[in-house]
Amino acid sequence: MSTFITSDGTELYYKDWGTGQPIVLNSGWPLSADMWDYQMMFLAEHGFRVIAHDRRGFGRSSQPWTGYDYDTFAGDVHELIEALDLKDVILGGFSMGGGEVARYIGRFGTARIAKAMLISAVTPLMMRREDHPEGMDPAIFDGIRAGLLNDRAKFLDEFGPVFTGSKLPGSNVSQQMLDWTLGMGLQGGFKGTYDCVKAFAETDFRPDLAKFDVPTLVVHGNGDAVVNFDATGKAAAALIEGARFLVYEGAPHAVYFTHKDRLNQDMLEFARS
């Protein structure tokens, strides 16, 4: 397996497919790099080098007790890019992974970054608070934590249809796809899975988005029942100067599978533009 050791001793697994300009993809919670398989294969077949890692605590990476915050996650991405000496990177993230894109640019700038992609992302801020009244009810995230503590396997199994929209009319999500999604989720460590709820719900990325100075693609389904469209995708596109905003009408959260053909083409067109 391809792995590298971070400066704090955490071993991170990554997939590295194809050759050409690098595209670095960050996964959603509670998944692994495997969620990107359809995009990685497609983009690698079309002349790009596509890299995705398992976030610390998830997939095949180490499961440390601490470090489940966006400064650490962005530092891990920075160390991966440095370790592979990647330049002219197209940096993308899905859901929680969109926060890593934002915090990376906020902390490390765009010297190695050519473009950014935010797909069903949690940016700029998910949870409602006084200065963000359009955010989601904090009770939602308390419920997620309670569900994990009570019966993690049951919670994630019941979360799958909401995540993928499998019960929506015309859904292309099979039981096998739900099983695969559940398997990725259960491969993650319990501590990281739990701690990341606070990270993706409460981290404010508005200062990070203000530092975006590269072409940016924002993709979000307006039927997303997990990451609210108005509080995130629509708001992020408004905050990033010159962002290209693609709304997938009626689409659920997991567009990497439910709308994979459209997403693949949109990502390829953006990467080539």
N, C-alpha and C positions, 0 to 999 in steps of 0.2 A: 504494500500500500504506500501511496505517497503521503508523507507526513512531514511536519516540521515542528520544532520546539520553540515556543515563544520565550520572551525574556523572563517570564515568571515561571518557566518550567512546564507549561501546559502543552501537551502534544495535540496538534490539530491535523486532522485528515483533510485532504483535498483531492478533487478530481481535476485533471488537466487534459483536455481533449482538443485536438486539431492544431493548426498552425495559422499564423497571421496576427493581425491586430488583436490584443487581448481584451476579452470581455470577462469581467469578474462579477459573479452573481452571489448575492447573499440571500439565504433562505428564510422562510417564515417559521413562526412558532406553531407547533413544537416539532417541526420537521427537520430534515437533513438536506444535504446537497442533492440527494436523489430526486427531490421534488422537481428539479430543473432538467430532468433527463430529456424531455421532449424538446426543450429550447436548446440544450447543449448539443444534442445530436444534430439538430437542424442548422444551427449557426456554425458548428464546426464543419458541416458538409458544404457550407457556403463561404468558406475561406477565412474563418475566424478561429483564434485560439480561445477556448472557453474554459474558465476555471471557476469552480465552486467548492467551498469548504464546509465542513460540518462545524457549526458554532461550538465553542467550548461548552461542555455539558450535554451535547447532543450527538446523535449518530455514532460515528466511530472515533470521535475525539475524546480526550480525557474529560473526566467529570470532577473538576476541583470543587471545593466547598464554597469558595467565594469567587467574585469577579463577574457577576451577572448584571453588569451595568453597561451603559452605552459607551462610556469613555474606554472601558476595557475592551468591549467588542470592536470598537473602531481601531483601537491600538492593535488588536489581533489582525484586522484587515491590513492595516499599515505594514505590519511586520511580514505578512504574507507577500504583499506587493514588493516590499524591499527584498525579501529573501529570493524571490523569483526575478528580481530586477526588471519589473514590468514598467513599460512606458507607454504613453498614449492610450491609457486604459479607458474603456467604457465600463463604468461602474454602475451596477444595477442591484436593486433589492426588491423583494416581494414582502409585503406585510411588515412584520417586525424587521426584516432585512432592509427595508427602506430607511429605517432609522439609522442603520449602520452607514448607509451611503451618506445621509445628511451629517451625521456626527463626524465621519471621516473628513468630509470637505470642511466642516466647521473647525476641526482641530488641525488638519494637515494640509489644507489647501488643495490646489488643483495642478501642482507642478507635474504630477504623473497622470493626471486625469484629463481625458479629452471630452467626455460626455457623461451624463448621468441619466439613470432610468429609475423611476419610482412606480412600482406596480402594486396596486391594491395596498399602498403603503400606509403606515401609522402616522406619518408626518402630516401636519406640524405638531399636533397634540391630540391624543385621543380623549382623555378624561375631562369632564366638565369641571371648571373652577371659576372663580369670580371674574378673572380676566379672559375667560374662554367659555362663555355661557353656552355656546353651540356644541360643546363637547358631550361625550357620552356619560350617562349616569354612573357615578362611582360604585353603586351597588352591583352593577354588572360584573365588575372585576372582583369584588368581594365574593360574588357567587362562583366565579371561576375558581378562585382559590379554595373555597369551601368544597366545591365538587372534586377538586384534585385531592384534597386531604381525606375526603370521605371514601372515594372509590375512583382512583385515577383512571383505571381501565374503562369503567362504565361511563365516566364523564367524557373521556375522549371519544369513545364509541358513539355516544349520543351527540357529541359536538360535530362529528364528521358530516352528517347531512346538512347542518347549518353552514358549515365551512364550504362545502362543495355545491350546495343547492340541489342535492340529489333528489329531493322531493318536489322540486318545481316542475311544472308541466314541460314536457319535452326534454328533460334532463338526459344527458348522455353518460351520466356517472353510474357505473356498474357497482354491484356489491363487491366485486373483486378490487375495484379502485378504492372503495371505502376501506376494505381490509388492508390494502397497501398503505393507505394514509394512516390508519390506526397503528399499523406495525412501525412506521417511521416515528410516530409520536411516542410509542412505548419504548422505543430504543433509546430515547433521551433519558437523562438522569432525573430523578425525582426533584432534587434540590434546584437544579437549573430550570426545570420546567415550572416550578413554583415561583422562584425568584424573578423570572423573566416577566411574569404578569405585571409586577410593579414597574419594571423597566419600560415595557412597551406601552403601558397605560398612562404613566405619569411623566415621562420624559418630554420636556418642551424643546422642540427642534426649531422653533421660530428663529432664534439667533443663528442657527446653522444654515437654514434656508436663505437667510439674508446674505450669506457669503458665496452662494452659488454664482459662478461666473463662467460656466460652460453650458453648451446646449443641453437642455434637459427634456426628457420625455416623461409625462405623467399619464398613466393608464389606470382607470378605475371603473368598476361596474357600478351603475347607480342602483343595482339591486343587492348590493353587498350588505348582508345581515350580520357581519362580524366587525368590519371596520367601516364605520359610518361614512358614506360618500361625502356629505356636506361638510362634516367636521375635518375630513382628511384630504381626500383627493382633490375636491373642488377648492378647498382652502389652500392646499399646497401649491396648486397651479397658479392661484392668484398671487401668492407670495414670491414666486420665482420669476424673475423678469425674463420674458421671452419664452417661457415654457410652452412646449407643444402638449396640449391636453386632449387626450382621446377618451371619450366616454363610451363604455360598452353598455348599450341600452339593456337594462334588465339583468345584467350579468351578476352572478354571485361573487363571493370572495376569491375562490380558487380558479381564476381565469387561466393560470398556467396549464390547467388540464381542460376545463370546460370550454375554453375558447382558444385552445392551443394553436390551431392553424392561423387564426387571425392574429394572435399575439406574436407568433413566430414571424409572420410577415411584417408586422408593425415594428418589431425589434430589429429585423434585418434592414428594413428601409431606413430606420433611424440611424443604425450603425453605419450604413453606407453613405448617408447624406453628408 
